[in-house]
Amino acid sequence: MIDGRAIMSGVVIAVLSILGLALSPCAWAQQPAKLPKVAILSPRAPTTQACGANMQVSYLPCFFDAMRELGYVDGKNVSFEVRYAEEDYRRLPALAAELVRLRPDVILTAGTPGATAAANATTTIPIIVGPAGEEPLTRLAGNLAHPTGNVTGFTLDSVEQILKCLQFLKELAPRASRVALLLNPENPNFRDYPGTLVPAATQLGLTLITIEARSVSVLPQAFAAIAASGANAIYFFDDGALTGSTSVRKQVGEWALKQRLPVVSSNARFASDGGLLSFGTDLHALQRRAAGYVDKVLKGTKPADLPVERPSVFKLSVNAKTAKALGLTIPQSLLQRADEVIQ
């Protein structure tokens, strides 16, 4: 005859044993707390160089430095998931989708192509863009002061900044009249150019000519197109795949000098690499600000409470050696405004 009390006693003992195991220190140790996850979508390539180095891939080392200063240690109290497009913008949508599947707490990216890919991949995960073009980021955020979606961050290359650079070009080279806009058509930030620049450029007496270069490999064709266009000056758009490379900046500067063409750029380092003039933003400082935004999101702040910030500090650099080689005299008024004069 089966003893019901014995069976019940056995069941109770078994249940208590399971509960004891579940509540034991060993069981808890096997279930570590979930770390907050930061996904990083980089349009560029990996780098081992430090923040501040004159390198092709410059922004992530500064971001990681800033995160460490804020107390974040990968694998200890945060998890970083990084995907690199290695200058191939066509890879960004697939990489963004891959990161979204990991269900991160926040996504960091940079550049208009990266921002667009991330925004197309998710409408719920907060996205910090540091930085991207002003017009595309305005469209993605909905409202600069109070973003209406999941995207916020920092702008770069506003129309006003580009026009200011063209104004400096006209001051340095008064005879400039036909300006070749050397740009990467794969970068969505440039889709509205030169259209939005034409009215102000016309007032400066400048005709704008679009010259496309999708990669370093097609620069010779771009140079030939500039020569054939009759341009007598060049504006080199700031783009990670082109101006992000020291060797490319030098290559463009050297070719332009041989052709006796003044060339300016919104890349802050262009003048130091041989260009005539640069008027740009400190990208390293922007990455530190981006780390601050990521920190706030991890602590619960919503993108709507993080306004899109415009750069407020620009560096004006003039290369006196290049100006002399081109037979140009730098106006005293421009010398007084310059943050750096390269001799």
C-alpha positions as CSV (number, residue, x, y, z in Angstrom):
1,M,0.0,0.0,0.0
2,I,1.4,3.4,-1.0
3,D,2.0,5.8,1.9
4,G,0.6,9.2,0.9
5,R,2.3,11.0,3.7
6,A,5.6,9.6,2.7
7,I,5.1,10.8,-0.9
8,M,4.1,14.2,0.2
9,S,7.1,14.5,2.5
10,G,9.4,13.6,-0.4
11,V,7.8,16.2,-2.6
12,V,8.2,18.9,0.1
13,I,11.9,17.9,0.5
14,A,12.5,18.0,-3.2
15,V,10.9,21.4,-3.6
16,L,12.9,22.8,-0.7
17,S,16.1,21.4,-2.1
18,I,15.4,23.1,-5.5
19,L,14.6,26.4,-3.7
20,G,17.7,26.1,-1.6
21,L,19.8,25.6,-4.7
22,A,18.2,28.5,-6.5
23,L,18.8,30.8,-3.5
24,S,22.4,29.6,-2.8
25,P,25.4,31.9,-3.5
26,C,26.6,29.6,-6.2
27,A,23.4,29.9,-8.1
28,W,23.4,33.6,-7.9
29,A,27.0,33.7,-9.1
30,Q,26.0,31.8,-12.2
31,Q,23.6,34.6,-13.1
32,P,25.6,37.8,-13.4
33,A,23.9,41.2,-13.7
34,K,23.3,42.3,-17.3
35,L,25.7,45.0,-18.3
36,P,24.5,48.1,-20.1
37,K,25.4,47.8,-23.8
38,V,26.7,50.5,-26.1
39,A,26.6,49.7,-29.8
40,I,29.1,51.7,-32.0
41,L,28.6,52.0,-35.7
42,S,31.8,53.4,-37.2
43,P,32.0,54.4,-40.9
44,R,35.7,54.1,-40.6
45,A,38.3,51.5,-39.9
46,P,39.8,50.2,-36.5
47,T,42.8,52.0,-35.1
48,T,45.3,51.5,-32.4
49,Q,46.4,55.1,-32.2
50,A,45.6,57.4,-29.3
51,C,43.2,60.3,-29.2
52,G,44.7,63.4,-30.7
53,A,47.0,61.6,-33.1
54,N,47.1,62.8,-36.7
55,M,45.4,59.8,-38.1
56,Q,42.8,58.7,-40.5
57,V,40.5,57.2,-37.9
58,S,40.3,59.7,-35.1
59,Y,37.1,59.8,-33.2
60,L,36.7,56.5,-31.3
61,P,39.9,56.7,-29.2
62,C,38.7,60.1,-27.9
63,F,35.3,58.6,-27.2
64,F,36.7,55.7,-25.3
65,D,39.0,58.0,-23.3
66,A,36.1,60.1,-22.3
67,M,34.0,57.1,-21.3
68,R,36.9,55.8,-19.1
69,E,37.1,59.2,-17.5
70,L,33.3,58.9,-16.7
71,G,34.1,55.6,-15.0
72,Y,33.1,53.1,-17.6
73,V,35.2,49.9,-18.1
74,D,34.4,47.5,-20.9
75,G,33.4,44.1,-19.5
76,K,33.1,45.5,-15.9
77,N,30.2,48.0,-15.9
78,V,29.5,48.4,-19.6
79,S,29.7,46.3,-22.8
80,F,30.9,47.9,-26.1
81,E,29.9,46.3,-29.4
82,V,31.7,47.9,-32.3
83,R,31.2,47.4,-36.0
84,Y,33.4,49.1,-38.6
85,A,32.4,49.8,-42.2
86,E,36.0,50.6,-43.1
87,E,35.1,53.6,-45.3
88,D,32.6,51.5,-47.3
89,Y,29.3,53.3,-46.7
90,R,27.4,50.6,-48.5
91,R,28.1,48.2,-45.5
92,L,26.5,50.5,-43.0
93,P,22.9,49.4,-43.3
94,A,23.7,45.7,-42.7
95,L,26.0,46.6,-39.8
96,A,23.4,48.8,-38.2
97,A,20.8,46.0,-38.5
98,E,23.3,43.6,-36.9
99,L,23.8,45.9,-33.9
100,V,20.1,46.5,-33.5
101,R,19.6,42.7,-33.1
102,L,21.9,42.8,-30.1
103,R,19.4,45.1,-28.4
104,P,21.8,47.7,-27.1
105,D,20.8,50.5,-24.7
106,V,22.2,53.2,-27.0
107,I,23.9,53.4,-30.4
108,L,26.8,55.8,-31.1
109,T,27.7,56.6,-34.7
110,A,29.3,59.4,-36.7
111,G,28.8,61.0,-40.1
112,T,25.6,61.4,-42.1
113,P,25.9,57.9,-43.6
114,G,26.2,56.3,-40.2
115,A,23.4,58.4,-38.7
116,T,21.1,57.5,-41.6
117,A,21.8,53.8,-41.5
118,A,21.3,53.7,-37.7
119,A,18.0,55.7,-37.9
120,N,16.7,53.4,-40.6
121,A,17.5,50.4,-38.5
122,T,15.6,51.4,-35.4
123,T,13.1,54.0,-34.2
124,T,13.2,53.1,-30.6
125,I,16.8,52.6,-29.5
126,P,18.4,56.0,-28.6
127,I,21.0,57.1,-31.2
128,I,23.8,59.6,-30.5
129,V,25.4,61.1,-33.6
130,G,28.7,62.7,-33.2
131,P,28.8,64.5,-35.5
132,A,26.9,64.7,-38.8
133,G,25.8,67.3,-41.3
134,E,23.4,69.9,-40.0
135,E,20.6,69.4,-42.5
136,P,20.5,65.6,-42.4
137,L,20.7,65.6,-38.6
138,T,17.9,68.1,-38.5
139,R,15.7,65.8,-40.6
140,L,16.6,62.8,-38.4
141,A,16.1,64.6,-35.1
142,G,12.9,66.4,-36.1
143,N,13.7,69.3,-33.9
144,L,17.1,70.5,-32.8
145,A,16.1,71.9,-29.4
146,H,13.8,69.0,-28.6
147,P,14.3,65.9,-30.8
148,T,11.0,64.3,-31.6
149,G,12.4,60.8,-32.2
150,N,15.3,58.6,-31.0
151,V,18.1,60.6,-32.7
152,T,20.2,63.4,-31.2
153,G,23.8,64.5,-31.3
154,F,26.1,67.1,-32.8
155,T,26.2,68.9,-36.1
156,L,29.1,69.5,-38.5
157,D,29.6,71.4,-41.7
158,S,26.6,73.8,-41.5
159,V,25.8,75.8,-44.6
160,E,27.0,78.9,-42.7
161,Q,30.4,77.3,-42.0
162,I,30.9,76.3,-45.6
163,L,29.9,79.7,-46.9
164,K,32.3,81.3,-44.4
165,C,35.1,79.1,-45.7
166,L,34.2,80.3,-49.3
167,Q,34.3,83.9,-48.1
168,F,37.8,83.3,-46.7
169,L,38.8,81.8,-50.0
170,K,37.6,85.0,-51.8
171,E,39.5,87.2,-49.4
172,L,42.7,85.2,-50.0
173,A,42.2,84.7,-53.8
174,P,40.1,87.7,-55.0
175,R,40.4,86.4,-58.7
176,A,38.7,83.1,-57.8
177,S,35.5,82.8,-59.8
178,R,34.9,79.1,-60.6
179,V,35.1,76.9,-57.6
180,A,35.2,73.1,-57.9
181,L,33.3,71.4,-55.0
182,L,35.2,68.2,-54.5
183,L,32.9,65.8,-52.7
184,N,31.9,62.2,-52.0
185,P,28.5,61.5,-53.6
186,E,28.1,58.5,-51.3
187,N,27.8,60.8,-48.3
188,P,24.1,61.9,-47.9
189,N,25.3,65.1,-46.3
190,F,26.2,66.5,-49.7
191,R,23.0,65.7,-51.6
192,D,21.7,69.2,-51.2
193,Y,24.9,70.8,-52.4
194,P,25.7,72.9,-54.3
195,G,22.0,74.0,-54.5
196,T,21.8,75.4,-51.0
197,L,25.1,77.2,-51.5
198,V,24.4,78.9,-54.8
199,P,22.6,82.1,-53.7
200,A,25.3,83.1,-51.3
201,A,28.1,81.9,-53.6
202,T,26.7,84.1,-56.4
203,Q,26.8,87.1,-54.1
204,L,30.5,86.4,-53.6
205,G,30.9,86.2,-57.4
206,L,31.5,82.5,-57.4
207,T,30.2,79.8,-59.8
208,L,30.2,76.3,-58.2
209,I,31.1,73.2,-60.1
210,T,30.4,69.7,-58.5
211,I,33.3,67.2,-58.9
212,E,32.7,63.7,-57.4
213,A,35.2,61.4,-55.8
214,R,33.8,58.2,-54.1
215,S,37.1,57.0,-52.9
216,V,40.9,57.6,-52.9
217,S,41.3,55.4,-56.0
218,V,39.3,57.8,-58.2
219,L,41.1,61.0,-57.2
220,P,43.1,61.0,-60.5
221,Q,39.8,61.1,-62.4
222,A,38.5,63.8,-60.1
223,F,41.7,65.9,-60.7
224,A,41.3,65.5,-64.5
225,A,37.6,66.6,-64.2
226,I,38.7,69.7,-62.2
227,A,41.3,70.6,-64.8
228,A,38.7,70.2,-67.6
229,S,36.1,72.2,-65.8
230,G,38.1,75.4,-65.9
231,A,37.9,75.8,-62.2
232,N,40.4,78.3,-60.7
233,A,39.8,77.3,-57.0
234,I,38.7,74.2,-55.0
235,Y,36.5,73.6,-52.0
236,F,37.3,70.2,-50.5
237,F,34.3,68.9,-48.5
238,D,35.1,67.3,-45.2
239,D,34.4,63.5,-45.5
240,G,35.7,60.7,-43.5
241,A,36.6,58.6,-46.5
242,L,38.6,61.4,-48.1
243,T,39.7,64.3,-45.8
244,G,39.8,61.8,-42.9
245,S,43.1,60.6,-44.4
246,T,46.3,62.6,-43.9
247,S,47.7,61.1,-47.2
248,V,44.7,62.2,-49.1
249,R,44.7,65.7,-47.7
250,K,48.4,66.0,-48.7
251,Q,47.7,64.5,-52.2
252,V,44.9,67.0,-52.9
253,G,47.0,69.9,-51.6
254,E,50.1,68.9,-53.6
255,W,48.1,68.5,-56.8
256,A,46.3,71.8,-56.4
257,L,49.6,73.5,-55.7
258,K,51.2,72.1,-58.9
259,Q,48.1,73.4,-60.8
260,R,48.4,76.7,-59.0
261,L,44.9,76.3,-57.6
262,P,44.0,77.6,-54.2
263,V,42.1,74.9,-52.2
264,V,40.3,75.3,-48.9
265,S,38.4,72.9,-46.7
266,S,36.2,72.7,-43.6
267,N,38.5,69.9,-42.4
268,A,40.4,71.4,-39.5
269,R,43.7,69.8,-40.4
270,F,43.8,70.5,-44.1
271,A,45.9,73.7,-44.0
272,S,48.6,71.9,-41.9
273,D,48.8,69.3,-44.6
274,G,49.5,71.7,-47.4
275,G,46.1,73.2,-48.2
276,L,45.7,77.0,-48.4
277,L,43.1,77.4,-45.7
278,S,41.0,75.4,-43.3
279,F,38.0,76.4,-41.2
280,G,36.9,73.4,-39.1
281,T,35.6,71.9,-35.9
282,D,37.6,70.1,-33.2
283,L,36.3,66.5,-33.8
284,H,38.1,65.2,-30.7
285,A,36.2,67.7,-28.5
286,L,32.9,66.6,-30.1
287,Q,33.6,63.0,-29.3
288,R,34.1,63.8,-25.6
289,R,30.7,65.6,-25.7
290,A,29.2,62.5,-27.4
291,A,30.5,60.4,-24.5
292,G,28.7,62.7,-22.1
293,Y,25.4,62.1,-24.1
294,V,25.9,58.4,-24.0
295,D,26.5,58.5,-20.3
296,K,23.2,60.5,-19.8
297,V,21.2,58.0,-21.9
298,L,22.6,55.1,-19.9
299,K,21.4,56.9,-16.8
300,G,17.9,57.3,-18.1
301,T,17.8,60.5,-20.1
302,K,15.7,60.5,-23.2
303,P,16.9,61.8,-26.6
304,A,14.1,64.4,-26.5
305,D,15.9,65.9,-23.4
306,L,19.3,66.1,-25.2
307,P,19.2,68.9,-27.7
308,V,21.2,68.7,-30.9
309,E,24.3,70.8,-30.4
310,R,25.9,72.9,-33.1
311,P,29.7,73.4,-33.0
312,S,30.5,76.7,-31.3
313,V,34.3,76.7,-31.7
314,F,36.1,76.7,-35.0
315,K,39.7,76.8,-35.9
316,L,40.9,79.0,-38.7
317,S,44.2,78.0,-40.1
318,V,46.1,79.7,-43.0
319,N,49.2,78.2,-44.7
320,A,51.5,81.1,-45.4
321,K,53.9,78.9,-47.3
322,T,51.2,77.7,-49.7
323,A,49.9,81.2,-50.1
324,K,53.4,82.4,-51.1
325,A,53.9,79.5,-53.5
326,L,50.6,80.5,-55.2
327,G,51.6,84.2,-55.3
328,L,48.9,85.2,-52.9
329,T,49.1,87.9,-50.2
330,I,47.3,87.1,-47.0
331,P,45.3,90.2,-46.0
332,Q,46.2,91.5,-42.6
333,S,42.6,91.3,-41.4
334,L,42.6,87.6,-42.1
335,L,46.0,87.1,-40.3
336,Q,44.5,88.8,-37.3
337,R,41.5,86.4,-37.2
338,A,43.5,83.2,-37.9
339,D,44.0,80.8,-35.0
340,E,47.1,79.3,-36.7
341,V,49.4,80.6,-39.4
342,I,51.6,77.9,-40.9
343,Q,54.9,79.2,-42.0
